[in-house]
Amino acid sequence: MASLVIAAHGHLAEGLVASSAMIVGPSDDVVAVTFDPSEGPDDLLAKYAAAVEASPSQEHLILVDLFGGSPYNACLLYTSPSP
């Protein structure tokens, strides 16, 4: 089963993970990634890497809050093959 990484501006991702835990119970393989105003793309890349490395899963689904936003753009960089 794939792990789930939810990334969003501010603390929306944490709220979504907490709300889903109230509804269906907690899950060990769901991670919230926050993006604060003081952070940049490199911070998001590090957070994606940490979330993936901490997961026992071999597959990962990253959900973001906004097409074209920083979490989305960093996700594209993170998942793109290296040249």
C-alpha positions, -999 to +999 in steps of 0.1 A: +000+000+000+012+035-008+020+061+018+002+094+017+019+128+019-004+158+021+013+191+014-002+225+017+004+262+025+003+270+062-010+243+085-039+231+063-022+197+058-019+191+095-056+200+099-066+176+072-046+147+086-060+154+121-096+155+108-092+123+088-079+106+120-110+117+138-132+101+111-114+069+102-088+066+129-051+073+129-028+059+102+010+054+105+016+061+068+000+095+064+022+125+067+014+162+067+039+186+051+035+223+060+048+252+040+053+284+061+059+319+047+095+319+059+103+287+039+113+281+003+114+253-022+145+237-007+126+233+026+098+215+009+122+192-010+138+183+024+104+177+039+093+154+010+125+135+013+121+130+051+085+119+047+094+093+020+125+081+039+105+076+071+079+055+054+081+017+051+062+019+018+078+016-016+051+038-033+041+073-022+011+095-032+017+132-027-014+154-026-010+192-028-034+221-021-029+242-052-020+236-088+011+258-096+017+266-059+050+260-041+041+226-027+031+215-062+062+229-079+085+213-053+067+180-057+074+181-095+111+187-087+112+160-061+095+134-084+113+143-116+141+119-126+176+134-122+195+141-154 
